[in-house]
């Protein structure tokens, strides 16, 4: 990201500043003094046929290791009290972060017949960390004292997945079809989420490792082609998603320090909440799809 003095972002206004010459506008982001990010990875994957011991058995193994690094520099936004014009201040703050981690995939598949296959897989996923950009001069202190899980940098996210499934090709009344079905369990750690909050009347948008969660369920899909002109597709999945750890702040600022709903570990003067019972966005317990396809006999 190139350095720039042409503009700043996250401009906000506090109500107490309406009697100032510039109506109390400030910038929580400052000016970019340049940034850089990059990543390096090595990976390999192979599938081995184990039919000499068990008919139809195959083993797939894959491994990837990634190194990521991010550097971001910023200059505070200084406000002219008469004109309200922002200009970059003389000081420069630099935030650096780096992370590394593996991705792993192991799978066993067994072809019980030419039309029936089962599989069991295990995967570990790694999502790199990054930098939260903010103007430390405008913050007037350490935002971490008031914003839950806030830090200048955030760490990687990890996910562990286990899946057991089956694939079956079948024929029915001269039509051909396939059934896919599986059960799965995902475990998430250090989930990266985007948040906003206020500290010393400064607005912040930041990413934090806020939670751990589990996601388990069942899914199946059926494709049936009774003729060359028609195709029927059915799909259903059940999702059971729940957080196992999540301490956060009330975004509506209704909960106040000292309320019974606040967790005992809340900092003095602030109210943090146990948000484990919150539902996940875009994760309904039941989903179903029905598609009917007709191919018009035209060239």
Backbone torsions as a table, in degrees:
resi	resn	phi	psi	omega
1	UNK	NA	125.2	-176.7
2	UNK	-74.8	154.0	172.1
3	UNK	-70.2	149.5	-178.8
4	UNK	-151.5	145.9	172.0
5	UNK	-119.0	13.5	-173.7
6	UNK	-86.1	-16.5	-178.3
7	UNK	-178.8	164.4	178.8
8	UNK	-130.8	174.9	-177.6
9	UNK	-132.8	-179.8	179.5
10	UNK	53.9	49.1	178.3
11	UNK	-81.7	132.5	-176.3
12	UNK	-137.5	166.7	-179.5
13	UNK	-132.9	130.3	176.4
14	UNK	-97.9	145.8	-174.0
15	UNK	-63.5	-34.0	-178.6
16	UNK	-67.7	-8.5	-177.6
17	UNK	-98.3	9.1	-174.6
18	UNK	-68.1	-17.2	179.5
19	UNK	-95.4	1.9	175.6
20	UNK	-80.3	163.3	-178.5
21	UNK	-61.9	-36.9	-176.8
22	UNK	-102.4	17.5	176.2
23	UNK	63.6	18.8	171.5
24	UNK	79.3	23.5	179.7
25	UNK	-77.8	141.6	176.3
26	UNK	-141.3	167.4	176.2
27	UNK	-124.0	126.6	179.4
28	UNK	-88.2	-6.3	-173.7
29	UNK	-102.8	-33.2	-176.3
30	UNK	76.6	-164.4	-179.1
31	UNK	-109.5	140.7	178.2
32	UNK	-70.3	127.7	173.7
33	UNK	-104.8	15.6	176.4
34	UNK	110.4	144.8	179.1
35	UNK	-150.9	159.5	-178.6
36	UNK	-152.3	142.7	176.4
37	UNK	-142.0	154.5	-179.9
38	UNK	-164.9	167.7	-179.9
39	UNK	-151.5	150.1	177.2
40	UNK	-134.6	141.9	-178.8
41	UNK	-147.8	151.6	169.7
42	UNK	-124.8	144.0	-178.6
43	UNK	-154.2	158.4	175.6
44	UNK	-157.7	149.5	176.8
45	UNK	-148.1	143.5	-178.8
46	UNK	-148.0	151.1	175.1
47	UNK	-121.3	130.5	-177.6
48	UNK	-116.7	132.6	177.4
49	UNK	-85.7	119.8	-179.7
50	UNK	-106.1	26.2	-175.7
51	UNK	-65.1	-20.4	-179.9
52	UNK	-67.3	-20.9	176.3
53	UNK	-103.7	-45.4	179.0
54	UNK	-135.5	125.9	-177.3
55	UNK	-58.1	130.3	174.0
56	UNK	79.5	2.8	-175.8
57	UNK	-87.3	133.2	177.4
58	UNK	-133.5	147.1	177.5
59	UNK	-121.0	127.6	176.1
60	UNK	-116.5	131.9	178.8
61	UNK	-135.4	133.9	178.5
62	UNK	-138.6	148.4	-179.5
63	UNK	-145.9	138.6	177.2
64	UNK	-141.0	136.4	174.6
65	UNK	-124.6	132.1	-174.3
66	UNK	-123.0	142.5	171.8
67	UNK	-120.4	127.4	178.9
68	UNK	-127.4	152.0	-179.8
69	UNK	-150.1	143.4	-179.0
70	UNK	-140.1	136.2	175.1
71	UNK	-131.6	132.6	178.1
72	UNK	-139.5	131.7	178.2
73	UNK	-116.8	144.3	-179.8
74	UNK	-143.0	156.6	175.2
75	UNK	-119.5	139.4	-177.1
76	UNK	-65.4	150.8	177.5
77	UNK	-90.2	113.4	179.6
78	UNK	-95.5	130.2	-175.7
79	UNK	-101.4	130.3	172.4
80	UNK	-75.2	119.9	-172.6
81	UNK	-67.3	-18.4	-179.2
82	UNK	-94.5	-43.9	-175.6
83	UNK	-96.8	-20.2	-176.0
84	UNK	77.1	8.1	-178.5
85	UNK	-76.9	136.6	176.6
86	UNK	-90.5	139.9	173.4
87	UNK	-142.4	149.9	-177.7
88	UNK	-70.1	136.6	178.3
89	UNK	-76.3	172.0	-175.3
90	UNK	-75.4	-26.3	-176.0
91	UNK	-84.3	156.2	178.5
92	UNK	-130.5	129.8	175.9
93	UNK	-110.8	140.4	-176.2
94	UNK	-124.5	131.3	176.4
95	UNK	-120.1	130.7	179.7
96	UNK	-126.5	146.3	173.5
97	UNK	-149.2	150.7	174.3
98	UNK	-146.2	149.6	-179.6
99	UNK	-149.0	161.7	178.5
100	UNK	-152.6	156.3	179.4
101	UNK	179.5	163.3	-177.7
102	UNK	-100.2	152.3	163.6
103	UNK	-111.7	134.2	-176.3
104	UNK	-131.1	140.6	175.9
105	UNK	-139.8	126.4	175.7
106	UNK	-130.8	134.4	-178.9
107	UNK	-147.8	137.7	171.5
108	UNK	-114.2	130.8	176.5
109	UNK	-127.6	142.5	-178.2
110	UNK	-130.2	120.0	175.3
111	UNK	-89.9	97.6	-179.2
112	UNK	-68.2	-29.4	175.1
113	UNK	-156.4	-178.1	178.7
114	UNK	-66.2	-15.5	-175.7
115	UNK	-119.7	0.7	-175.7
116	UNK	-135.5	125.7	-179.7
117	UNK	-136.7	138.6	174.9
118	UNK	-121.1	158.5	-179.4
119	UNK	-152.7	155.2	174.8
120	UNK	-135.4	127.7	-176.7
121	UNK	-133.7	151.5	174.4
122	UNK	-132.9	135.1	-178.4
123	UNK	-139.0	148.0	172.3
124	UNK	-127.2	125.6	-178.2
125	UNK	-112.5	148.3	-179.3
126	UNK	-129.7	127.5	177.5
127	UNK	-115.7	123.5	-174.3
128	UNK	-62.3	158.8	173.7
129	UNK	-85.1	-168.9	-176.9
130	UNK	-168.7	-164.6	-173.3
131	UNK	-118.6	137.1	169.6
132	UNK	-94.9	123.1	-175.5
133	UNK	-96.8	125.7	175.8
134	UNK	-156.7	162.2	-178.5
135	UNK	-90.4	103.5	-177.4
136	UNK	-65.0	-26.6	178.4
137	UNK	-68.8	-38.7	179.0
138	UNK	-76.8	-24.8	-175.4
139	UNK	-63.6	-35.0	178.9
140	UNK	67.8	35.7	-179.7
141	UNK	144.7	-163.1	-178.1
142	UNK	-100.2	109.7	-179.8
143	UNK	-60.8	-21.9	-178.9
144	UNK	-62.2	-19.5	179.8
145	UNK	-74.3	-16.3	-177.2
146	UNK	-125.7	-24.3	-177.6
147	UNK	-101.2	118.3	-175.7
148	UNK	-60.8	131.0	176.2
149	UNK	66.7	11.9	180.0
150	UNK	-73.4	139.3	173.6
151	UNK	-154.6	152.5	177.8
152	UNK	-57.1	-29.9	175.7
153	UNK	-127.7	155.1	175.4
154	UNK	-124.0	151.4	-172.1
155	UNK	-90.2	179.6	-179.6
156	UNK	-71.8	157.2	175.0
157	UNK	-105.1	143.6	-177.8
158	UNK	-126.0	146.2	178.6
159	UNK	-140.2	135.9	178.2
160	UNK	-120.3	127.4	-174.7
161	UNK	-127.5	138.7	173.3
162	UNK	-128.1	135.2	-176.4
163	UNK	-142.3	135.5	176.3
164	UNK	-125.6	123.8	-174.0
165	UNK	-145.5	172.8	-179.9
166	UNK	-142.6	146.4	174.8
167	UNK	-130.3	130.3	-174.7
168	UNK	-136.3	122.1	172.2
169	UNK	-93.4	136.0	-177.1
170	UNK	-142.4	165.3	174.1
171	UNK	-124.1	145.6	-179.2
172	UNK	-151.2	116.6	178.0
173	UNK	51.8	49.6	178.9
174	UNK	69.5	3.2	175.7
175	UNK	-99.2	158.1	-179.4
176	UNK	-114.4	146.5	-179.3
177	UNK	-151.3	169.0	175.9
178	UNK	-142.1	138.8	175.9
179	UNK	-116.7	127.5	172.2
180	UNK	-115.5	135.7	178.2
181	UNK	-150.4	146.1	176.5
182	UNK	-158.8	160.5	169.0
183	UNK	-117.9	148.8	-173.8
184	UNK	-148.2	157.8	175.1
185	UNK	-142.7	123.3	178.1
186	UNK	-114.7	137.4	174.1
187	UNK	-120.4	121.9	-178.3
188	UNK	-108.0	138.5	176.6
189	UNK	-128.7	143.4	177.4
190	UNK	53.3	50.7	-177.3
191	UNK	-61.5	132.1	177.4
192	UNK	-87.3	123.2	177.6
193	UNK	-134.4	151.0	177.3
194	UNK	-91.8	134.6	-177.5
195	UNK	-135.3	168.0	171.6
196	UNK	-136.3	153.0	178.9
197	UNK	-167.5	175.4	-179.6
198	UNK	-125.9	141.6	175.4
199	UNK	-144.6	124.2	-176.1
200	UNK	52.6	41.7	179.4
201	UNK	63.6	20.8	176.5
202	UNK	-108.9	131.8	178.9
203	UNK	-86.7	137.8	-178.4
204	UNK	-126.8	139.7	167.2
205	UNK	-119.0	123.9	-173.1
206	UNK	-150.0	162.6	175.8
207	UNK	-109.5	138.4	-177.8
208	UNK	-141.0	151.5	171.4
209	UNK	-84.1	96.0	-163.5
210	UNK	-104.5	-16.0	-167.0
211	UNK	-158.9	168.8	167.2
212	UNK	-126.8	149.8	-175.5
213	UNK	-152.9	164.7	175.2
214	UNK	-128.6	145.1	-179.6
215	UNK	-139.2	117.8	179.4
216	UNK	-134.3	157.9	-178.9
217	UNK	176.1	-168.9	-178.1
218	UNK	-140.2	140.7	176.4
219	UNK	-144.0	149.9	178.4
220	UNK	-148.8	149.7	176.1
221	UNK	-141.9	144.2	-179.2
222	UNK	-129.1	130.4	173.3
223	UNK	-121.1	125.7	-178.9
224	UNK	-130.6	128.6	180.0
225	UNK	-117.8	94.1	-178.6
226	UNK	-72.9	-24.2	178.5
227	UNK	-155.5	177.0	-179.3
228	UNK	-69.7	-13.3	-177.0
229	UNK	-100.7	-21.4	-172.7
230	UNK	-120.4	147.7	175.2
231	UNK	-148.2	134.2	-179.4
232	UNK	-118.4	130.3	179.0
233	UNK	-125.9	128.5	178.4
234	UNK	-125.5	142.8	177.8
235	UNK	-150.1	144.2	176.7
236	UNK	-150.2	141.1	171.9
237	UNK	-145.4	146.6	177.6
238	UNK	-112.2	129.9	-178.6
239	UNK	-117.8	131.3	172.0
240	UNK	-123.2	97.3	-177.2
241	UNK	-113.2	132.8	178.5
242	UNK	-152.2	144.8	177.1
243	UNK	-81.7	139.0	175.4
244	UNK	-102.7	-14.7	176.4
245	UNK	-159.7	128.5	175.2
246	UNK	-168.6	107.5	174.4
247	UNK	-110.0	122.6	-176.3
248	UNK	-143.8	-174.8	-177.0
249	UNK	-110.1	146.6	178.2
250	UNK	-68.9	112.6	-177.5
251	UNK	-66.4	-21.2	179.8
252	UNK	-91.7	-2.9	178.4
253	UNK	57.3	32.4	176.1
254	UNK	-82.5	-44.4	178.7
255	UNK	-70.0	128.7	-177.9
256	UNK	-111.8	157.3	179.5
257	UNK	-55.7	133.8	179.7
258	UNK	93.5	-9.5	177.5
259	UNK	-66.2	153.5	-177.8
260	UNK	-64.1	-24.2	-177.0
261	UNK	-77.4	-15.5	-177.9
262	UNK	-71.5	142.3	177.7
263	UNK	-75.2	147.5	-176.9
264	UNK	-59.9	-24.5	-177.7
265	UNK	-81.9	5.3	-179.4
266	UNK	-62.0	138.6	176.4
267	UNK	-62.0	157.6	180.0
268	UNK	-58.5	127.8	178.1
269	UNK	87.5	1.3	-178.5
270	UNK	-131.2	159.8	-179.8
271	UNK	-123.0	112.2	173.0
272	UNK	-102.1	147.6	-174.0
273	UNK	-118.1	151.2	171.5
274	UNK	-87.8	109.4	-172.0
275	UNK	-104.4	20.4	-175.7
276	UNK	-61.3	-27.3	-176.1
277	UNK	-87.0	2.5	178.1
278	UNK	-69.7	142.3	177.1
279	UNK	-75.3	156.3	176.2
280	UNK	-83.6	140.3	179.4
281	UNK	-72.6	134.2	176.8
282	UNK	68.9	30.0	-177.8
283	UNK	-133.5	70.2	178.8
284	UNK	-69.4	149.1	179.7
285	UNK	-62.0	-34.2	-176.7
286	UNK	-127.7	136.5	174.1
287	UNK	-137.0	138.3	179.3
288	UNK	-141.1	147.8	180.0
289	UNK	-138.0	140.1	175.0
290	UNK	-134.2	123.2	-179.2
291	UNK	-130.8	129.9	176.2
292	UNK	-117.9	124.0	-175.8
293	UNK	-114.5	131.7	173.5
294	UNK	-125.1	124.5	179.5
295	UNK	-94.6	112.8	-178.5
296	UNK	-69.0	131.4	-177.4
297	UNK	-75.4	68.3	177.5
298	UNK	-124.6	148.5	179.7
299	UNK	-66.4	NA	NA
